[in-house]
Amino acid sequence: MKNVPKPWQVERYKASYPSGTRIEILHMDDPYAPIPPGTKGTVNLVDDIGTLHCTFDNGRTLGVIPGEDSFRVIQETPEKSKEHKRSRGYER
């Protein structure tokens, strides 16, 4: 992490990306385990240094760092959300 965010920035991230927020990765500069562009995921929590801990639709979990990784918040229709839950075995 190049710059540790200030406490006010962390609070802003926590308010902007609450648990359940859906995101889409645009670019991740991680030489070891990048998430491919276009991958969608769900924010689980934002920790005290501002990392967004996410579970991605491909089953991976990884921290997303605002300012280093590029992502966008996405809005999904209820139908898309239901399809996602069914495909992951959450709905009967």
Biopython code that builds the backbone (N, CA, C, O; Angstrom):
import numpy as np
from Bio.PDB.StructureBuilder import StructureBuilder

atoms = [
    (1, "MET", "N", (0.850, -1.160, 0.000)),
    (1, "MET", "CA", (0.000, 0.000, 0.000)),
    (1, "MET", "C", (0.901, 1.229, 0.000)),
    (1, "MET", "O", (1.709, 1.407, 0.912)),
    (2, "LYS", "N", (0.770, 2.063, -0.998)),
    (2, "LYS", "CA", (1.649, 3.220, -1.142)),
    (2, "LYS", "C", (1.388, 4.273, -0.073)),
    (2, "LYS", "O", (2.325, 4.741, 0.575)),
    (3, "ASN", "N", (0.147, 4.644, 0.115)),
    (3, "ASN", "CA", (-0.218, 5.665, 1.089)),
    (3, "ASN", "C", (-1.296, 5.129, 2.011)),
    (3, "ASN", "O", (-2.357, 4.694, 1.562)),
    (4, "VAL", "N", (-1.015, 5.163, 3.304)),
    (4, "VAL", "CA", (-2.032, 4.734, 4.264)),
    (4, "VAL", "C", (-3.057, 5.851, 4.362)),
    (4, "VAL", "O", (-2.694, 7.006, 4.584)),
    (5, "PRO", "N", (-4.349, 5.518, 4.196)),
    (5, "PRO", "CA", (-5.366, 6.569, 4.249)),
    (5, "PRO", "C", (-5.503, 7.166, 5.650)),
    (5, "PRO", "O", (-5.258, 6.508, 6.661)),
    (6, "LYS", "N", (-5.896, 8.416, 5.665)),
    (6, "LYS", "CA", (-6.157, 9.118, 6.922)),
    (6, "LYS", "C", (-7.435, 8.548, 7.549)),
    (6, "LYS", "O", (-8.272, 7.987, 6.842)),
    (7, "PRO", "N", (-7.589, 8.688, 8.862)),
    (7, "PRO", "CA", (-8.797, 8.165, 9.519)),
    (7, "PRO", "C", (-10.098, 8.669, 8.894)),
    (7, "PRO", "O", (-11.061, 7.909, 8.787)),
    (8, "TRP", "N", (-10.142, 9.933, 8.482)),
    (8, "TRP", "CA", (-11.376, 10.449, 7.867)),
    (8, "TRP", "C", (-11.653, 9.777, 6.531)),
    (8, "TRP", "O", (-12.811, 9.605, 6.151)),
    (9, "GLN", "N", (-10.579, 9.390, 5.804)),
    (9, "GLN", "CA", (-10.769, 8.691, 4.533)),
    (9, "GLN", "C", (-11.327, 7.288, 4.775)),
    (9, "GLN", "O", (-12.207, 6.830, 4.046)),
    (10, "VAL", "N", (-10.812, 6.610, 5.802)),
    (10, "VAL", "CA", (-11.297, 5.263, 6.133)),
    (10, "VAL", "C", (-12.782, 5.328, 6.473)),
    (10, "VAL", "O", (-13.564, 4.493, 6.018)),
    (11, "GLU", "N", (-13.168, 6.320, 7.273)),
    (11, "GLU", "CA", (-14.589, 6.471, 7.624)),
    (11, "GLU", "C", (-15.441, 6.729, 6.380)),
    (11, "GLU", "O", (-16.571, 6.251, 6.286)),
    (12, "ARG", "N", (-14.906, 7.469, 5.450)),
    (12, "ARG", "CA", (-15.624, 7.718, 4.194)),
    (12, "ARG", "C", (-15.783, 6.427, 3.396)),
    (12, "ARG", "O", (-16.848, 6.176, 2.832)),
    (13, "TYR", "N", (-14.736, 5.608, 3.343)),
    (13, "TYR", "CA", (-14.829, 4.318, 2.645)),
    (13, "TYR", "C", (-15.888, 3.433, 3.306)),
    (13, "TYR", "O", (-16.690, 2.793, 2.626)),
    (14, "LYS", "N", (-15.879, 3.406, 4.647)),
    (14, "LYS", "CA", (-16.851, 2.577, 5.357)),
    (14, "LYS", "C", (-18.281, 3.031, 5.076)),
    (14, "LYS", "O", (-19.186, 2.204, 4.963)),
    (15, "ALA", "N", (-18.485, 4.340, 4.965)),
    (15, "ALA", "CA", (-19.820, 4.870, 4.672)),
    (15, "ALA", "C", (-20.205, 4.647, 3.204)),
    (15, "ALA", "O", (-21.373, 4.416, 2.891)),
    (16, "SER", "N", (-19.229, 4.717, 2.327)),
    (16, "SER", "CA", (-19.498, 4.590, 0.888)),
    (16, "SER", "C", (-19.655, 3.148, 0.421)),
    (16, "SER", "O", (-20.364, 2.885, -0.551)),
    (17, "TYR", "N", (-19.000, 2.213, 1.105)),
    (17, "TYR", "CA", (-19.006, 0.813, 0.691)),
    (17, "TYR", "C", (-19.430, -0.098, 1.846)),
    (17, "TYR", "O", (-18.630, -0.906, 2.317)),
    (18, "PRO", "N", (-20.672, 0.023, 2.303)),
    (18, "PRO", "CA", (-21.120, -0.848, 3.401)),
    (18, "PRO", "C", (-21.193, -2.305, 2.957)),
    (18, "PRO", "O", (-21.188, -2.602, 1.762)),
    (19, "SER", "N", (-21.260, -3.193, 3.918)),
    (19, "SER", "CA", (-21.389, -4.619, 3.635)),
    (19, "SER", "C", (-22.554, -4.853, 2.685)),
    (19, "SER", "O", (-23.647, -4.322, 2.881)),
    (20, "GLY", "N", (-22.307, -5.657, 1.652)),
    (20, "GLY", "CA", (-23.342, -5.954, 0.661)),
    (20, "GLY", "C", (-23.234, -5.130, -0.606)),
    (20, "GLY", "O", (-23.907, -5.431, -1.591)),
    (21, "THR", "N", (-22.395, -4.085, -0.605)),
    (21, "THR", "CA", (-22.199, -3.271, -1.799)),
    (21, "THR", "C", (-21.599, -4.132, -2.903)),
    (21, "THR", "O", (-20.647, -4.876, -2.671)),
    (22, "ARG", "N", (-22.160, -4.028, -4.102)),
    (22, "ARG", "CA", (-21.643, -4.786, -5.244)),
    (22, "ARG", "C", (-20.660, -3.905, -6.012)),
    (22, "ARG", "O", (-20.929, -2.732, -6.270)),
    (23, "ILE", "N", (-19.512, -4.493, -6.375)),
    (23, "ILE", "CA", (-18.505, -3.767, -7.150)),
    (23, "ILE", "C", (-18.087, -4.598, -8.367)),
    (23, "ILE", "O", (-18.309, -5.807, -8.431)),
    (24, "GLU", "N", (-17.480, -3.909, -9.315)),
    (24, "GLU", "CA", (-16.889, -4.560, -10.490)),
    (24, "GLU", "C", (-15.453, -4.064, -10.607)),
    (24, "GLU", "O", (-15.201, -2.860, -10.575)),
    (25, "ILE", "N", (-14.518, -4.993, -10.742)),
    (25, "ILE", "CA", (-13.104, -4.643, -10.890)),
    (25, "ILE", "C", (-12.860, -4.104, -12.295)),
    (25, "ILE", "O", (-13.261, -4.713, -13.286)),
    (26, "LEU", "N", (-12.197, -2.955, -12.364)),
    (26, "LEU", "CA", (-11.787, -2.392, -13.655)),
    (26, "LEU", "C", (-10.319, -2.695, -13.926)),
    (26, "LEU", "O", (-9.933, -2.997, -15.055)),
    (27, "HIS", "N", (-9.499, -2.609, -12.866)),
    (27, "HIS", "CA", (-8.073, -2.928, -12.987)),
    (27, "HIS", "C", (-7.516, -3.189, -11.594)),
    (27, "HIS", "O", (-7.813, -2.459, -10.648)),
    (28, "MET", "N", (-6.711, -4.230, -11.480)),
    (28, "MET", "CA", (-6.064, -4.524, -10.212)),
    (28, "MET", "C", (-4.583, -4.726, -10.483)),
    (28, "MET", "O", (-4.192, -5.590, -11.268)),
    (29, "ASP", "N", (-3.764, -3.917, -9.820)),
    (29, "ASP", "CA", (-2.316, -3.972, -10.017)),
    (29, "ASP", "C", (-1.695, -4.843, -8.940)),
    (29, "ASP", "O", (-1.006, -4.351, -8.045)),
    (30, "ASP", "N", (-1.947, -6.147, -9.036)),
    (30, "ASP", "CA", (-1.422, -7.113, -8.078)),
    (30, "ASP", "C", (-0.640, -8.161, -8.871)),
    (30, "ASP", "O", (-1.243, -8.946, -9.602)),
    (31, "PRO", "N", (0.692, -8.191, -8.742)),
    (31, "PRO", "CA", (1.481, -9.125, -9.543)),
    (31, "PRO", "C", (1.286, -10.592, -9.171)),
    (31, "PRO", "O", (1.633, -11.477, -9.954)),
    (32, "TYR", "N", (0.737, -10.862, -7.989)),
    (32, "TYR", "CA", (0.648, -12.244, -7.517)),
    (32, "TYR", "C", (-0.712, -12.886, -7.737)),
    (32, "TYR", "O", (-0.792, -14.059, -8.102)),
    (33, "ALA", "N", (-1.782, -12.131, -7.519)),
    (33, "ALA", "CA", (-3.117, -12.732, -7.599)),
    (33, "ALA", "C", (-4.170, -11.708, -8.019)),
    (33, "ALA", "O", (-5.126, -11.460, -7.284)),
    (34, "PRO", "N", (-3.995, -11.114, -9.200)),
    (34, "PRO", "CA", (-4.973, -10.099, -9.600)),
    (34, "PRO", "C", (-6.341, -10.712, -9.907)),
    (34, "PRO", "O", (-6.446, -11.867, -10.320)),
    (35, "ILE", "N", (-7.365, -9.920, -9.699)),
    (35, "ILE", "CA", (-8.717, -10.300, -10.101)),
    (35, "ILE", "C", (-8.896, -9.727, -11.504)),
    (35, "ILE", "O", (-8.629, -8.542, -11.704)),
    (36, "PRO", "N", (-9.339, -10.517, -12.484)),
    (36, "PRO", "CA", (-9.468, -10.023, -13.852)),
    (36, "PRO", "C", (-10.488, -8.885, -13.969)),
    (36, "PRO", "O", (-11.479, -8.862, -13.239)),
    (37, "PRO", "N", (-10.245, -7.943, -14.886)),
    (37, "PRO", "CA", (-11.207, -6.872, -15.126)),
    (37, "PRO", "C", (-12.579, -7.453, -15.474)),
    (37, "PRO", "O", (-12.682, -8.467, -16.164)),
    (38, "GLY", "N", (-13.622, -6.795, -14.988)),
    (38, "GLY", "CA", (-14.980, -7.242, -15.260)),
    (38, "GLY", "C", (-15.533, -8.187, -14.206)),
    (38, "GLY", "O", (-16.730, -8.477, -14.202)),
    (39, "THR", "N", (-14.671, -8.675, -13.304)),
    (39, "THR", "CA", (-15.134, -9.570, -12.250)),
    (39, "THR", "C", (-15.959, -8.782, -11.241)),
    (39, "THR", "O", (-15.574, -7.688, -10.828)),
    (40, "LYS", "N", (-17.093, -9.345, -10.850)),
    (40, "LYS", "CA", (-17.977, -8.687, -9.893)),
    (40, "LYS", "C", (-17.887, -9.372, -8.546)),
    (40, "LYS", "O", (-17.631, -10.573, -8.449)),
    (41, "GLY", "N", (-18.103, -8.574, -7.503)),
    (41, "GLY", "CA", (-18.031, -9.120, -6.164)),
    (41, "GLY", "C", (-18.844, -8.310, -5.176)),
    (41, "GLY", "O", (-19.443, -7.291, -5.521)),
    (42, "THR", "N", (-18.853, -8.781, -3.943)),
    (42, "THR", "CA", (-19.616, -8.161, -2.873)),
    (42, "THR", "C", (-18.679, -7.777, -1.737)),
    (42, "THR", "O", (-17.851, -8.578, -1.304)),
    (43, "VAL", "N", (-18.818, -6.541, -1.258)),
    (43, "VAL", "CA", (-18.014, -6.074, -0.134)),
    (43, "VAL", "C", (-18.525, -6.756, 1.135)),
    (43, "VAL", "O", (-19.722, -6.741, 1.422)),
    (44, "ASN", "N", (-17.606, -7.348, 1.885)),
    (44, "ASN", "CA", (-17.937, -7.958, 3.169)),
    (44, "ASN", "C", (-17.747, -6.950, 4.301)),
    (44, "ASN", "O", (-18.586, -6.828, 5.194)),
    (45, "LEU", "N", (-16.626, -6.232, 4.244)),
    (45, "LEU", "CA", (-16.337, -5.219, 5.262)),
    (45, "LEU", "C", (-15.207, -4.330, 4.775)),
    (45, "LEU", "O", (-14.465, -4.680, 3.858)),
    (46, "VAL", "N", (-15.095, -3.166, 5.413)),
    (46, "VAL", "CA", (-13.961, -2.268, 5.194)),
    (46, "VAL", "C", (-13.205, -2.246, 6.512)),
    (46, "VAL", "O", (-13.772, -1.922, 7.556)),
    (47, "ASP", "N", (-11.919, -2.592, 6.462)),
    (47, "ASP", "CA", (-11.148, -2.667, 7.707)),
    (47, "ASP", "C", (-10.625, -1.294, 8.127)),
    (47, "ASP", "O", (-10.925, -0.287, 7.485)),
    (48, "ASP", "N", (-9.856, -1.260, 9.189)),
    (48, "ASP", "CA", (-9.413, 0.009, 9.767)),
    (48, "ASP", "C", (-8.293, 0.697, 8.993)),
    (48, "ASP", "O", (-7.889, 1.801, 9.359)),
    (49, "ILE", "N", (-7.786, 0.076, 7.939)),
    (49, "ILE", "CA", (-6.839, 0.778, 7.069)),
    (49, "ILE", "C", (-7.448, 1.039, 5.695)),
    (49, "ILE", "O", (-6.747, 1.435, 4.764)),
    (50, "GLY", "N", (-8.768, 0.813, 5.572)),
    (50, "GLY", "CA", (-9.478, 1.190, 4.357)),
    (50, "GLY", "C", (-9.531, 0.145, 3.262)),
    (50, "GLY", "O", (-9.974, 0.449, 2.154)),
    (51, "THR", "N", (-9.095, -1.076, 3.531)),
    (51, "THR", "CA", (-9.162, -2.138, 2.537)),
    (51, "THR", "C", (-10.577, -2.701, 2.493)),
    (51, "THR", "O", (-11.166, -2.998, 3.532)),
    (52, "LEU", "N", (-11.120, -2.845, 1.283)),
    (52, "LEU", "CA", (-12.440, -3.443, 1.095)),
    (52, "LEU", "C", (-12.245, -4.948, 0.952)),
    (52, "LEU", "O", (-11.686, -5.405, -0.045)),
    (53, "HIS", "N", (-12.693, -5.714, 1.925)),
    (53, "HIS", "CA", (-12.587, -7.169, 1.858)),
    (53, "HIS", "C", (-13.821, -7.676, 1.130)),
    (53, "HIS", "O", (-14.949, -7.447, 1.565)),
    (54, "CYS", "N", (-13.593, -8.375, 0.009)),
    (54, "CYS", "CA", (-14.678, -8.757, -0.890)),
    (54, "CYS", "C", (-14.669, -10.254, -1.190)),
    (54, "CYS", "O", (-13.636, -10.919, -1.133)),
    (55, "THR", "N", (-15.848, -10.749, -1.508)),
    (55, "THR", "CA", (-16.006, -12.097, -2.052)),
    (55, "THR", "C", (-16.474, -11.916, -3.478)),
    (55, "THR", "O", (-17.494, -11.274, -3.728)),
    (56, "PHE", "N", (-15.732, -12.480, -4.412)),
    (56, "PHE", "CA", (-16.047, -12.315, -5.830)),
    (56, "PHE", "C", (-16.902, -13.462, -6.339)),
    (56, "PHE", "O", (-16.908, -14.558, -5.778)),
    (57, "ASP", "N", (-17.622, -13.184, -7.412)),
    (57, "ASP", "CA", (-18.553, -14.163, -7.972)),
    (57, "ASP", "C", (-17.850, -15.432, -8.452)),
    (57, "ASP", "O", (-18.490, -16.475, -8.592)),
    (58, "ASN", "N", (-16.543, -15.356, -8.706)),
    (58, "ASN", "CA", (-15.801, -16.536, -9.138)),
    (58, "ASN", "C", (-15.306, -17.368, -7.955)),
    (58, "ASN", "O", (-14.576, -18.343, -8.135)),
    (59, "GLY", "N", (-15.721, -16.965, -6.713)),
    (59, "GLY", "CA", (-15.367, -17.732, -5.532)),
    (59, "GLY", "C", (-14.145, -17.225, -4.782)),
    (59, "GLY", "O", (-13.877, -17.670, -3.666)),
    (60, "ARG", "N", (-13.406, -16.308, -5.376)),
    (60, "ARG", "CA", (-12.209, -15.790, -4.715)),
    (60, "ARG", "C", (-12.556, -14.731, -3.688)),
    (60, "ARG", "O", (-13.580, -14.056, -3.798)),
    (61, "THR", "N", (-11.703, -14.590, -2.696)),
    (61, "THR", "CA", (-11.815, -13.496, -1.736)),
    (61, "THR", "C", (-10.493, -12.742, -1.766)),
    (61, "THR", "O", (-9.420, -13.343, -1.813)),
    (62, "LEU", "N", (-10.587, -11.419, -1.738)),
    (62, "LEU", "CA", (-9.381, -10.603, -1.800)),
    (62, "LEU", "C", (-9.715, -9.195, -1.358)),
    (62, "LEU", "O", (-10.848, -8.740, -1.516)),
    (63, "GLY", "N", (-8.733, -8.503, -0.804)),
    (63, "GLY", "CA", (-8.901, -7.109, -0.429)),
    (63, "GLY", "C", (-8.695, -6.198, -1.624)),
    (63, "GLY", "O", (-7.770, -6.388, -2.413)),
    (64, "VAL", "N", (-9.563, -5.210, -1.750)),
    (64, "VAL", "CA", (-9.466, -4.201, -2.801)),
    (64, "VAL", "C", (-9.038, -2.904, -2.121)),
    (64, "VAL", "O", (-9.620, -2.504, -1.112)),
    (65, "ILE", "N", (-8.019, -2.248, -2.677)),
    (65, "ILE", "CA", (-7.469, -1.048, -2.062)),
    (65, "ILE", "C", (-7.858, 0.179, -2.885)),
    (65, "ILE", "O", (-7.363, 0.368, -3.996)),
    (66, "PRO", "N", (-8.748, 1.011, -2.336)),
    (66, "PRO", "CA", (-9.111, 2.242, -3.046)),
    (66, "PRO", "C", (-7.859, 3.092, -3.294)),
    (66, "PRO", "O", (-7.021, 3.253, -2.407)),
    (67, "GLY", "N", (-7.747, 3.627, -4.503)),
    (67, "GLY", "CA", (-6.588, 4.432, -4.853)),
    (67, "GLY", "C", (-5.493, 3.632, -5.540)),
    (67, "GLY", "O", (-4.684, 4.197, -6.276)),
    (68, "GLU", "N", (-5.458, 2.326, -5.309)),
    (68, "GLU", "CA", (-4.498, 1.467, -6.002)),
    (68, "GLU", "C", (-5.193, 0.552, -6.993)),
    (68, "GLU", "O", (-4.687, 0.324, -8.091)),
    (69, "ASP", "N", (-6.340, 0.030, -6.614)),
    (69, "ASP", "CA", (-7.132, -0.822, -7.504)),
    (69, "ASP", "C", (-8.291, 0.018, -8.052)),
    (69, "ASP", "O", (-8.855, 0.854, -7.346)),
    (70, "SER", "N", (-8.629, -0.217, -9.310)),
    (70, "SER", "CA", (-9.741, 0.509, -9.922)),
    (70, "SER", "C", (-10.977, -0.375, -9.916)),
    (70, "SER", "O", (-10.932, -1.535, -10.327)),
    (71, "PHE", "N", (-12.084, 0.192, -9.442)),
    (71, "PHE", "CA", (-13.346, -0.541, -9.387)),
    (71, "PHE", "C", (-14.481, 0.454, -9.452)),
    (71, "PHE", "O", (-14.286, 1.661, -9.314)),
    (72, "ARG", "N", (-15.672, -0.078, -9.664)),
    (72, "ARG", "CA", (-16.849, 0.784, -9.646)),
    (72, "ARG", "C", (-17.956, 0.059, -8.902)),
    (72, "ARG", "O", (-18.024, -1.170, -8.885)),
    (73, "VAL", "N", (-18.818, 0.853, -8.287)),
    (73, "VAL", "CA", (-19.997, 0.289, -7.635)),
    (73, "VAL", "C", (-21.008, -0.019, -8.722)),
    (73, "VAL", "O", (-21.211, 0.784, -9.633)),
    (74, "ILE", "N", (-21.641, -1.172, -8.632)),
    (74, "ILE", "CA", (-22.649, -1.551, -9.616)),
    (74, "ILE", "C", (-23.989, -1.744, -8.931)),
    (74, "ILE", "O", (-24.061, -2.112, -7.758)),
    (75, "GLN", "N", (-25.026, -1.494, -9.667)),
    (75, "GLN", "CA", (-26.385, -1.721, -9.195)),
    (75, "GLN", "C", (-26.932, -2.885, -10.003)),
    (75, "GLN", "O", (-26.921, -2.855, -11.234)),
    (76, "GLU", "N", (-27.402, -3.891, -9.324)),
    (76, "GLU", "CA", (-27.972, -5.040, -10.023)),
    (76, "GLU", "C", (-29.470, -5.049, -9.807)),
    (76, "GLU", "O", (-29.966, -4.649, -8.754)),
    (77, "THR", "N", (-30.180, -5.509, -10.816)),
    (77, "THR", "CA", (-31.622, -5.641, -10.684)),
    (77, "THR", "C", (-31.912, -6.810, -9.753)),
    (77, "THR", "O", (-31.073, -7.699, -9.612)),
    (78, "PRO", "N", (-33.086, -6.831, -9.112)),
    (78, "PRO", "CA", (-33.409, -7.960, -8.234)),
    (78, "PRO", "C", (-33.341, -9.305, -8.953)),
    (78, "PRO", "O", (-32.984, -10.312, -8.341)),
    (79, "GLU", "N", (-33.682, -9.334, -10.254)),
    (79, "GLU", "CA", (-33.627, -10.598, -11.002)),
    (79, "GLU", "C", (-32.196, -11.101, -11.086)),
    (79, "GLU", "O", (-31.944, -12.293, -10.906)),
    (80, "LYS", "N", (-31.251, -10.197, -11.358)),
    (80, "LYS", "CA", (-29.847, -10.603, -11.451)),
    (80, "LYS", "C", (-29.359, -11.123, -10.103)),
    (80, "LYS", "O", (-28.646, -12.124, -10.039)),
    (81, "SER", "N", (-29.740, -10.451, -9.045)),
    (81, "SER", "CA", (-29.332, -10.872, -7.718)),
    (81, "SER", "C", (-29.882, -12.262, -7.393)),
    (81, "SER", "O", (-29.172, -13.089, -6.821)),
    (82, "LYS", "N", (-31.146, -12.526, -7.757)),
    (82, "LYS", "CA", (-31.738, -13.846, -7.526)),
    (82, "LYS", "C", (-31.008, -14.909, -8.319)),
    (82, "LYS", "O", (-30.739, -15.997, -7.811)),
    (83, "GLU", "N", (-30.678, -14.587, -9.595)),
    (83, "GLU", "CA", (-29.945, -15.553, -10.429)),
    (83, "GLU", "C", (-28.607, -15.881, -9.773)),
    (83, "GLU", "O", (-28.199, -17.041, -9.735)),
    (84, "HIS", "N", (-27.931, -14.865, -9.261)),
    (84, "HIS", "CA", (-26.633, -15.086, -8.621)),
    (84, "HIS", "C", (-26.804, -16.008, -7.409)),
    (84, "HIS", "O", (-26.025, -16.944, -7.227)),
    (85, "LYS", "N", (-27.813, -15.748, -6.587)),
    (85, "LYS", "CA", (-28.034, -16.579, -5.409)),
    (85, "LYS", "C", (-28.348, -18.008, -5.797)),
    (85, "LYS", "O", (-27.839, -18.944, -5.181)),
    (86, "ARG", "N", (-29.182, -18.189, -6.813)),
    (86, "ARG", "CA", (-29.531, -19.556, -7.255)),
    (86, "ARG", "C", (-28.299, -20.284, -7.741)),
    (86, "ARG", "O", (-28.093, -21.452, -7.412)),
    (87, "SER", "N", (-27.462, -19.590, -8.537)),
    (87, "SER", "CA", (-26.302, -20.260, -9.106)),
    (87, "SER", "C", (-25.298, -20.651, -8.027)),
    (87, "SER", "O", (-24.495, -21.561, -8.231)),
    (88, "ARG", "N", (-25.335, -19.967, -6.875)),
    (88, "ARG", "CA", (-24.413, -20.283, -5.798)),
    (88, "ARG", "C", (-25.046, -21.220, -4.778)),
    (88, "ARG", "O", (-24.424, -21.543, -3.765)),
    (89, "GLY", "N", (-26.287, -21.665, -5.036)),
    (89, "GLY", "CA", (-26.927, -22.630, -4.176)),
    (89, "GLY", "C", (-27.533, -22.047, -2.909)),
    (89, "GLY", "O", (-27.740, -22.772, -1.937)),
    (90, "TYR", "N", (-27.821, -20.750, -2.904)),
    (90, "TYR", "CA", (-28.366, -20.105, -1.708)),
    (90, "TYR", "C", (-29.872, -20.149, -1.629)),
    (90, "TYR", "O", (-30.429, -20.013, -0.539)),
    (91, "GLU", "N", (-30.551, -20.336, -2.746)),
    (91, "GLU", "CA", (-32.006, -20.341, -2.754)),
    (91, "GLU", "C", (-32.538, -21.702, -3.087)),
    (91, "GLU", "O", (-31.913, -22.438, -3.851)),
    (92, "ARG", "N", (-33.664, -22.057, -2.543)),
    (92, "ARG", "CA", (-34.243, -23.366, -2.851)),
    (92, "ARG", "C", (-35.463, -23.209, -3.698)),
    (92, "ARG", "O", (-36.093, -24.202, -4.063)),
]
sb = StructureBuilder()
sb.init_structure("model")
sb.init_model(0)
sb.init_chain("A")
sb.init_seg("    ")
for serial, (resi, resn, name, xyz) in enumerate(atoms, 1):
    if name == "N":
        sb.init_residue(resn, " ", resi, " ")
    sb.init_atom(name, np.array(xyz, "f"), 0.0, 1.0, " ", f" {name:<3s}", serial, name[0])
structure = sb.get_structure()
